[in-house]
Amino acid sequence: MTTNQESVSTVFPLWDKTRTESLVTSLFGKKQWDKAHPSARSMTDRPEFCHYHYHEAIGMLEEFIKNRLGEGGLWFALHNEEDFRLLMLRLKANITAFVQSLHALPDTCSHMLYYGLALDRLPKPLKERDIYASKVLAILEQQRDSGQPSYTKLCALFRELTTGDSYKYLNALANTVKHRSVVRSQLNEDATGKRAQKYILYLEPFNYAGLGYPKTDVREFMRKEHDRIQPLTVSIGVELNRVLETLQRAQAS
């Protein structure tokens, strides 16, 4: 586990996935778990990918600042163009991979919930391409409102996963990177000595869906958004087990 300041982590201490498998299999059969299992497994894989790419990016940046910039600053880096170009290439690759893995989590979670709760057995099941967060949340809320109050907390957690200004930025960034262009990063040096950090890595401003997004501190964005989403995915897994246990008790009565 890292410190509070650098708290990006891949620990899933509370969600018992073996219990999830047992409950889904008991309620709906092994074939249903076979559908849900790849997504449930990926709910661990994706945060681990994010953890890896975050620490790769931050580690190589800190090493470069410490060992290569020294007293010369960015002026020195620009006179060693190939080394600096390689650094920025590696940073962009890791940042882009981080963003794409983090942004994929809500839709991966959608597949896990859709198949884990056997929602594909409802009338008019979704086509596979339509299994994404907003569609699955609507189905969960329909189930809640039609006599399944045990879905209430699960709906609230799942909605929280894809709301808020930080997710809005993540969504805009990921879709821009995927469909339009890579949002480049740039290393900024404070020459005044007034800033707490002499060097800050920024993502450049960009536009998406008619809105402008300002330049953003990469390190802060990656840390905060991962540390917001990762605990929510754990809580959703825990709550999924609780809902399945409620369904199991109802089935037995």
N, C-alpha and C positions, 0 to 999 in steps of 0.2 A: 504494500500500500504506500502511496506517495503522500507528501505533506498536504495540508489543507490548501496551500497556495497552488500546488501542482497536484491536484487530486484526481487527474484522469486515471481511472482504474478499470480493470476487467473482472473484479470480484463479483460473483453471484452467490452471496452467502445464504440466502433464504429460500430461493425457489428450488424445490425438489423436482427435477425433471423426471426422475424415475417414478415418482408418484404420479406425475402427469400421464406418463405412458400407461401405468397401471389403471388409472381411472378411465382414460379414453378407451382402452382395450376392454375393460370390464363393461362399460356402458354401451359401446358401439361396435366392438369387435376389432380384431387385429388389422384388418384392411383399412379401417378408418385411421388407426394410429399410423399406418404406413403412409397415409396422405399427409398427416399433420407433422410427422417426425422431422422431415428435412427442414421445415421452417422453424420448428422448435429448436433444433440443433443450431440453426443459423442465428438464432437470437443470442447465442453465446459467441459464435464466430465473428459476427459483425462488430460488436464492441471490442473484441480482441484485435481485429484488424485496425480499428480506430486507434486503440492504445498503441499499437506498433507504429503506425504512420505518424502519430503525434510525436512520439519520443524520437523517432528517426529524424523528423524535421527539426525539432527543437534542439536535439543533441548535436546534429551536424552544424546548425547555425551557431550555437554557443561555442563549439570547438573552433569554427572558423574565426569568430570574433576574437577569441582568446589567443589563438596561435598565429593568425595570419594578418589581422588588422593592426594590432599593437598601437604604436604611436602614429602610424601613417594614416589610419582611418580608411574611409572609402576611396580617398584619392589613391592610396596604395593599391587597393583592390582593382580599381579601374586600370591601373598600369600593369596588372597581372590578369589580363582579360580572360584567358582561357580557364584559369582556376575559378574565377568569380562566375563565369558563365556556367561551369559545371555545377557549382554550388546552387545557383538559382534554378538550374534544370532539375536537380534532385529535390530541392524544396518544392517546386511546383508539382512534381510528380507525387510526392507524399501528401501534400495538401489536397490535391485533387482526389486522390484515392481516399483520404480521410473523409472528405465532404460526401463523396458518392456512397461510401459504406454507411455513414451516419444517416444520410437521407433515405437509404433503403430500409432502415429499421421499421418505420411504421407500416410499410407495405408487407414486409416479411412477417411482422406481427399480425397483420390482417389475415394472411394465409394460415398462420398457426391457429388463430381464434376461429376462423371460418371452418376449418377441418377438425380442429380439436373439439369444438362444440357441435359437430355434425350439422352445421347450418346448410351444407350442400344437400341435405335430405329434405329440406323444406320445399314446398311447392315453388316452382319457378326458380331453380338454383341459378346462381350467377355463372356466366361464362368465365373461364379461367382468366381471361384478360381483364375482367371487371372486378377481380378480387383485389381491391385496394382500400385504403383507409376510410375514406368517406362513405363508400358503399357498404363496407362491413359494419362500420359504426351505425349506419342507419338501420341495418338489420338487427343489430344488438339492441338498439333502442326500441324497435318494434317488438322484439321479444319481451323486453322489460315492461313495455306498456300493455302487452296483451296477456299478462298474468305470470311473469317471471321476475318478481322483484329482486331475486338474487343477482340479477344482471346489473343492478343499479351502480354499484361501485366500479365494476368492470367498465361500464360505459363512461363513467366520469374519468377514470384513469386513461382510457384510450383516447378520449377527446382531448385531454390535457397534453397528450403526446404530440399532437399536431396543431397546437394553438400558441398564440403569443408572438410578440415581436421577434424574438430570437429565432423561432421556427420559421417565421415569415422570411427572414433574411436567409436562413439555411435553404429553404425551398427555392427562393429566387436564385441563389447562387448555384445550387445543384442543377437546376434546369437550364440556367445560362451555360454552365460548363458542359452539360450533356448535349444540348441542342444547338448552341450558337457559337460560343467561343470560350476558351480558357480565360478565366479572370486572373491576370498576372499578379504576382507578388513583387514588391519592391522593398529594398532595405533602406531605411531612413536613418541618417546620422544627425544627432543634435550637436551642433558646433558651438552652442552658447554656454553649455554646461549647466543650464537651468533645469533640464528634464531629468527625472529620476533614472530613466534608462537612456543611455547614450544611443543605443541602436534599437529600433523597433521595425519589425517586419510587418508591412501592411499589404492587404489586398486592395487593388485599385478600385476606384468607383466604377459602377456599372449600372445599366438600366435593364429592367425586366418588367414586362406587362404594363408599360406606361409609367412605371415608378422608378425613381432614381435611388440608388443605394450608395452611401458615402464610403470613403476609404475606411478600412477596418483593421484594427490590430489583430493579426492572425493568431497569435498566441492566446490572447484573451478569448477570442471567438471560439477557437477549437476547445479550449479548456471548459468554458462555461456551457457551451451547448452540449458537449459530450456529458458533462456532469449533471446536466438537466435531464437528458434523455435516458441515460443508462439506468439510474435508479427506477425510473418509470417502467422500463421494460421488465425489470425484476419484479416490481410490484404487480404488474399485469400478469406475469407468470404465476405469482403467489395467488392472486385473485382468481385466475383461471382454475387453479386446483380447488379453491373454495367453492366456486360455482359447480364444478364437476362433482364435488362431494355432496352438494345440495341435491343435484340431479340424481345421484346414486341413492341417497336416502329416500327421495320421492319414488324412485323406481322400485325400491324394496318394500315400500309400505302398501 
